[in-house]
């Protein structure tokens, strides 16, 4: 066992028993297999078995399971052991274990600093994180730890120094480390919790990049403080549409359903937002018992964006929820005809579980799937197997997937486990591919080249 191979298991979930299947083994009573594999170098088995021993009060045995993994110097193993030690009230041992890794920065330093803060050593945590303020991960941890500890103004000053008067990044690779927009967002967080909401709003209005992961911090702040009219005005100017989405959510939370519907129906923003907005509107209508309107809305959207798979998925699920699989199939067929009559598998399979099986039964759905030109491929097999399992036919699902082994190995192994063929499942999962083992990452994603 070595750190590079363990890291590869954790990153790729290949050549090992992945977490979901470890959980399944435990759920159906194969704890002895998990224990045996934990002692043979299966990291996810070791992690789960150590936690199970901990839950049973067998602390020494839990540490024994993790010991060879921690001995490799791999951070994830040390982190897992430190978390167990802390949960047992042995915080000083956890701190001592994590300390050597903190010097590498990034996630180990973030964890170590938060651990220190949880156990009365906030000043030390702030000092360590302040030295790494250029890393967004560490800067965010610093802002969290400073709350209620008397460090807000000191941290605010560090962040303000990272905000130039003129320059704003226009892409994630512009500035190294903590970019100005990130610093603005973190400083606004401090100002908001200090009760200086107007200052926070003014700061957030200076950002260049306004949304992260489809959420807009300014929109969320305005909604939190009930400043609906300001949010409404902001939504008009936000070209990404995320402020409009938050406005609709806020109105729905207040019971103003018609107001939320009106927000989504308004034109404006990018074409991409208008499309996403209509899907959100359909979901809103369905949540409030207006499924027929939702289906009609999605039909129009599907026609306007024929071949957009996520829209067709939403359409299919809505038709099924409304008990209208026939309508869904008829419209999907019409859309396919409009595209020339030929349909790749990535669009065709949308019909299978929710529509064809609901209308005609599983056998008919499987037969139609097999008749498709791509129905015998490895990427079609999991969809067909899902149909068979749903009909209580796991042996048939295994037969379909075995034709393409070792591809789809996780899906096949899961069904083998359910059938009691644990040794076959483990052997399949532990087949190693030819991927080269890359060096273990020790730094932060935001500070390592090319970032």
C-alpha positions in Angstrom: 0.0 0.0 0.0 1.3 3.5 -0.9 0.0 7.0 -0.8 0.0 7.4 -4.6 -2.1 4.3 -5.2 -4.5 5.2 -2.4 -4.9 8.7 -3.8 -5.6 7.2 -7.2 -8.4 5.0 -5.7 -10.0 8.0 -4.0 -9.8 10.2 -7.1 -10.9 7.8 -9.8 -13.0 5.2 -7.9 -11.4 2.6 -10.2 -9.6 -0.6 -9.2 -11.3 -0.5 -5.8 -14.6 -1.0 -4.0 -16.3 2.5 -4.2 -18.1 4.0 -1.2 -21.6 3.3 -2.4 -20.9 -0.4 -2.8 -19.1 -0.5 0.5 -22.3 0.9 2.1 -24.4 -1.7 0.2 -22.2 -4.5 1.5 -22.7 -3.3 5.0 -26.5 -2.8 4.6 -27.1 -6.4 3.4 -25.0 -8.0 6.1 -21.5 -8.5 4.5 -19.6 -6.8 7.2 -17.0 -9.6 7.3 -16.1 -8.9 3.7 -15.7 -5.2 4.4 -13.4 -6.0 7.3 -11.3 -8.4 5.3 -11.0 -5.9 2.4 -10.1 -3.1 4.8 -7.1 -5.1 5.9 -6.1 -5.7 2.3 -5.7 -2.1 1.3 -9.2 -1.1 0.2 -9.4 2.4 1.5 -13.2 2.9 1.4 -13.7 -0.3 3.2 -11.1 0.7 5.8 -12.8 4.1 6.3 -16.3 2.6 6.7 -15.1 -0.3 9.0 -13.2 2.1 11.2 -16.3 4.3 11.6 -18.4 1.2 12.4 -15.9 0.2 15.1 -15.9 3.7 16.4 -19.7 3.7 16.6 -19.5 0.5 18.6 -17.0 2.0 21.1 -14.1 0.0 19.8 -11.7 2.8 19.5 -8.4 0.9 19.6 -9.5 -1.4 16.9 -10.6 1.5 14.7 -7.2 3.1 15.0 -5.6 -0.3 14.2 -7.5 -0.5 10.9 -6.4 3.0 9.9 -2.8 2.7 11.1 -1.3 1.3 7.9 -3.0 3.9 5.8 -1.9 6.7 8.0 1.7 5.3 7.9 1.8 6.0 4.1 1.7 9.7 4.8 -1.5 10.1 2.8 -3.4 13.1 4.1 -6.9 11.7 3.6 -6.1 8.8 5.9 -4.7 11.2 8.6 -7.7 13.4 8.2 -10.1 10.5 8.8 -8.2 9.4 11.9 -8.0 13.0 13.2 -11.8 13.3 12.8 -12.3 10.1 14.8 -9.9 11.2 17.5 -11.8 14.5 17.8 -15.1 12.8 18.0 -13.8 10.8 20.9 -12.8 13.9 22.8 -9.1 13.4 22.0 -8.6 16.7 20.4 -5.0 17.2 21.3 -4.1 13.9 19.6 -6.0 15.0 16.5 -4.2 18.3 16.5 -0.8 16.6 16.8 -1.7 14.2 14.0 -2.8 17.0 11.6 0.0 19.4 12.4 2.7 18.1 10.0 0.3 18.2 7.1 -0.7 21.8 7.8 2.6 23.1 6.4 1.5 21.9 2.9 -1.3 24.6 2.8 -4.5 24.0 1.0 -7.1 21.6 2.5 -4.8 20.2 5.2 -4.2 23.7 6.6 -7.9 24.6 6.3 -8.8 21.5 8.3 -6.1 22.1 10.9 -7.1 25.7 11.4 -10.7 24.9 11.9 -9.7 22.1 14.3 -7.7 24.6 16.3 -10.5 27.1 16.4 -13.0 24.5 17.6 -10.8 23.8 20.6 -10.1 27.3 21.8 -7.0 28.1 19.8 -8.7 30.7 17.4 -5.8 33.2 17.6 -3.3 30.6 16.4 -5.8 29.5 13.6 -6.2 33.1 12.4 -2.4 33.6 12.4 -1.8 30.6 10.3 -4.6 31.3 7.8 -3.7 35.0 7.5 -0.4 33.9 6.0 -2.2 32.0 3.3 -4.8 34.7 2.5 -4.1 34.5 -1.2 -5.7 31.0 -1.3 -9.5 31.4 -1.6 -10.1 28.2 0.4 -8.0 29.5 3.3 -9.5 33.0 3.0 -13.0 31.6 3.3 -12.0 29.6 6.4 -10.4 32.7 7.9 -13.7 34.6 7.5 -15.6 31.8 9.1 -13.2 31.4 12.0 -13.0 35.1 12.7 -16.8 35.3 13.4 -17.5 36.1 17.0 -13.8 35.9 17.9 -12.9 39.6 17.7 -10.9 39.3 14.5 -13.4 40.7 12.0 -11.7 44.1 11.5 -8.3 42.5 11.1 -9.5 40.0 8.5 -11.5 42.8 6.8 -8.3 44.8 6.4 -6.5 41.9 4.9 -9.3 41.4 2.4 -9.6 45.1 1.6 -5.9 45.0 0.7 -6.6 42.4 -2.0 -9.2 44.7 -3.7 -7.5 47.1 -6.2 -9.2 50.4 -7.0 -9.4 49.7 -10.8 -8.7 46.2 -11.9 -11.4 43.5 -11.9 -10.8 40.0 -13.2 -12.9 39.0 -16.2 -12.1 35.2 -16.0 -11.1 32.7 -13.3 -7.5 32.6 -14.6 -6.8 36.3 -14.5 -5.2 36.7 -11.1 -3.3 34.2 -9.2 -4.7 33.2 -5.8 -7.5 35.2 -4.3 -9.0 37.4 -7.0 -10.6 40.8 -6.2 -14.1 39.5 -6.7 -13.6 36.7 -4.2 -12.1 39.2 -1.7 -15.2 41.5 -2.2 -17.5 38.6 -1.6 -15.7 37.6 1.6 -15.5 41.2 2.9 -19.2 41.6 2.2 -19.9 38.5 4.3 -18.1 40.2 7.3 -19.9 43.5 6.8 -23.3 41.8 6.6 -22.8 39.9 9.9 -21.6 43.1 11.5 -25.0 44.6 10.6 -23.5 46.9 8.0 -25.8 45.6 5.3 -25.7 48.7 3.1 -21.9 48.5 3.0 -22.1 44.9 2.0 -24.5 45.7 -0.8 -22.3 48.5 -2.1 -19.3 46.2 -2.1 -21.1 43.5 -4.0 -22.3 46.0 -6.6 -18.6 46.5 -7.6 -18.0 42.9 -8.7 -17.2 41.9 -12.2 -18.1 38.3 -11.9 -21.5 38.3 -10.1 -22.4 34.6 -9.9 -20.7 31.5 -8.7 -22.3 28.1 -9.3 -25.5 29.7 -10.5 -25.9 31.7 -7.2 -25.6 35.4 -6.8 -24.4 36.6 -3.4 -26.0 40.0 -3.7 -29.4 38.5 -4.7 -29.2 36.1 -1.7 -28.3 39.0 0.6 -31.2 41.1 -0.5 -33.6 38.2 -0.2 -32.3 37.4 3.3 -33.0 40.9 4.5 -36.4 41.2 2.8 -35.3 43.9 0.4 -37.6 42.7 -2.3 -37.9 45.9 -4.3 -34.2 46.3 -4.5 -33.9 42.6 -5.5 -36.6 43.2 -8.2 -34.6 46.2 -9.6 -31.4 44.2 -9.5 -33.0 41.3 -11.3 -33.8 43.6 -14.2 -30.1 44.4 -14.7 -28.7 41.0 -14.1 -28.0 39.5 -17.5 -27.3 36.0 -16.1 -30.8 35.7 -14.6 -29.7 34.4 -11.3 -31.1 37.4 -9.4 -34.4 36.8 -11.1 -34.4 33.2 -10.0 -33.7 34.3 -6.4 -36.5 36.9 -6.6 -38.9 34.2 -7.8 -37.8 31.9 -5.0 -38.3 34.7 -2.4 -41.8 35.5 -3.7 -42.7 31.8 -3.6 -41.4 31.6 0.0 -43.7 34.5 0.9 -46.7 32.8 -0.7 -46.8 35.1 -3.7 -47.2 32.4 -6.3 -48.5 34.7 -9.1 -45.6 37.1 -8.5 -43.1 34.3 -8.8 -44.7 33.1 -12.0 -44.6 36.6 -13.4 -40.9 36.9 -12.8 -40.2 33.7 -14.7 -42.5 34.7 -17.6 -40.8 38.1 -18.1 -38.5 38.2 -21.1 -35.0 39.5 -20.8 -31.6 38.2 -19.7 -29.7 35.8 -21.9 -31.3 33.2 -24.2 -29.8 30.6 -21.9 -31.6 32.1 -18.8 -34.9 32.3 -20.6 -34.7 28.6 -21.3 -33.7 27.8 -17.8 -36.3 30.2 -16.4 -39.0 28.3 -18.3 -37.9 25.0 -16.8 -37.9 26.5 -13.3 -41.4 27.9 -14.0 -42.6 24.5 -15.1 -41.2 23.0 -11.9 -42.9 25.8 -9.9 -46.2 25.1 -11.5 -46.0 21.4 -10.9 -45.1 22.0 -7.2 -48.3 23.9 -6.8 -50.7 21.5 -8.4 -50.7 23.0 -11.9 -49.0 20.1 -13.6 -51.1 20.5 -16.8 -49.8 24.0 -17.3 -46.3 22.8 -16.7 -46.6 20.0 -19.3 -47.9 22.5 -21.9 -45.1 24.9 -21.1 -42.5 22.3 -21.5 -44.0 21.1 -24.7 -43.5 24.5 -26.3 -40.0 24.7 -24.9 -39.1 21.2 -26.2 -40.3 22.2 -29.7 -38.2 25.4 -29.6 -35.1 23.5 -28.4 -35.6 20.1 -30.2 -32.8 17.8 -29.2 -31.8 19.4 -26.0 -31.6 16.4 -23.7 -32.1 18.0 -20.3 -35.3 19.7 -21.6 -36.6 16.4 -22.9 -35.8 14.7 -19.6 -37.8 17.3 -17.8 -40.7 17.0 -20.2 -40.7 13.2 -19.9 -40.7 13.3 -16.1 -43.5 15.8 -16.0 -45.6 13.7 -18.4 -45.1 10.6 -16.2 -45.9 12.6 -13.0 -49.1 13.7 -14.6 -50.0 10.2 -15.7 -49.6 11.1 -19.4 -46.9 8.7 -20.8 -48.8 8.5 -24.1 -48.6 12.2 -24.6 -44.9 12.2 -23.8 -44.1 9.4 -26.2 -46.2 10.9 -29.0 -44.5 14.3 -28.7 -41.0 12.7 -28.4 -41.7 10.7 -31.6 -42.9 13.9 -33.4 -39.7 15.7 -32.3 -37.6 12.9 -33.5 -39.4 13.0 -36.9 -38.7 16.7 -37.1 -35.0 15.9 -36.6 -35.0 13.5 -39.6 -36.3 10.3 -37.9 -33.0 9.0 -36.6 -32.2 9.4 -32.9 -29.0 8.7 -31.1 -29.1 6.7 -27.9 -28.4 9.7 -25.7 -31.9 11.0 -26.7 -33.7 7.8 -27.3 -33.1 6.2 -23.9 -35.1 9.1 -22.3 -38.3 7.2 -23.4 -37.4 3.9 -21.6 -38.0 4.0 -17.8 -40.5 6.7 -17.5 -42.6 6.4 -20.7 -42.4 3.1 -22.6 -42.3 1.0 -19.5 -45.1 2.9 -17.9 -47.3 2.5 -21.0 -46.4 -0.9 -22.5 -44.5 -2.7 -19.7 -40.8 -3.6 -19.2 -40.6 -6.3 -21.8 -41.8 -4.0 -24.5 -39.4 -1.3 -23.4 -36.4 -3.8 -23.4 -37.4 -5.1 -26.8 -37.6 -1.6 -28.3 -34.3 -0.7 -26.7 -32.6 -3.8 -28.2 -34.0 -3.0 -31.6 -32.3 0.4 -31.5 -29.0 0.5 -33.6 -27.1 1.3 -30.4 -29.1 -1.0 -28.1 -26.3 -3.5 -27.9 -23.6 -1.1 -26.8 -21.9 -0.8 -23.5 -23.4 2.6 -22.8 -26.9 1.4 -23.5 -26.5 -1.6 -21.2 -27.0 0.2 -17.8 -30.2 1.8 -19.0 -31.6 -1.6 -20.1 -30.4 -3.2 -16.8 -32.1 -0.5 -14.8 -35.4 -1.4 -16.5 -34.9 -5.1 -15.6 -34.0 -4.4 -12.0 -37.0 -2.2 -11.6 -39.1 -5.1 -12.8 -37.5 -7.5 -10.2 -35.3 -9.2 -12.7 -31.7 -8.7 -11.4 -30.4 -11.9 -13.0 -31.4 -10.6 -16.4 -29.8 -7.2 -15.6 -26.6 -9.0 -14.8 -26.7 -10.9 -18.0 -27.0 -7.7 -20.0 -24.2 -6.0 -18.2 -21.8 -9.1 -18.2 -21.7 -8.9 -22.0 -19.8 -5.7 -21.6 -17.6 -6.4 -18.6 -15.4 -4.9 -17.3 -17.1 -1.8 -18.7 -20.0 -0.7 -16.4 -18.2 -2.5 -13.6 -19.7 -0.5 -10.8 -23.3 -1.1 -12.0 -22.6 -4.8 -12.6 -20.9 -5.3 -9.2 -23.8 -3.7 -7.4 -26.2 -6.2 -8.9 -23.8 -9.1 -8.2 -23.7 -8.0 -4.5 -27.5 -7.9 -4.4 -27.5 -11.5 -5.8 -25.1 -12.6 -3.1 -22.2 -13.0 -5.6 -19.9 -10.9 -3.4 -16.6 -12.5 -4.4 -17.4 -12.1 -8.1 -18.2 -8.4 -7.5 -15.0 -7.7 -5.5 -12.9 -9.4 -8.2 -14.5 -7.3 -10.9 -14.0 -4.1 -9.0 -10.4 -4.7 -8.2 -9.3 -5.1 -11.8 -6.7 -2.4 -12.4 -6.7 -0.4 -15.6 -3.6 0.9 -17.3 -3.9 4.5 -16.0 -0.6 5.8 -14.7 -0.5 6.8 -11.1 0.0 10.6 -10.9 1.7 12.3 -7.9 -0.3 12.9 -4.8 -1.7 16.4 -4.7 -0.3 18.2 -1.7 -1.1 21.9 -2.5 -4.2 23.9 -3.0 -6.2 23.7 -6.2 -6.2 27.5 -6.3 -2.5 28.0 -5.9 -1.0 25.1 -7.9 -0.1 25.8 -11.5 -1.7 26.7 -13.8 -4.1 28.3 -11.3 
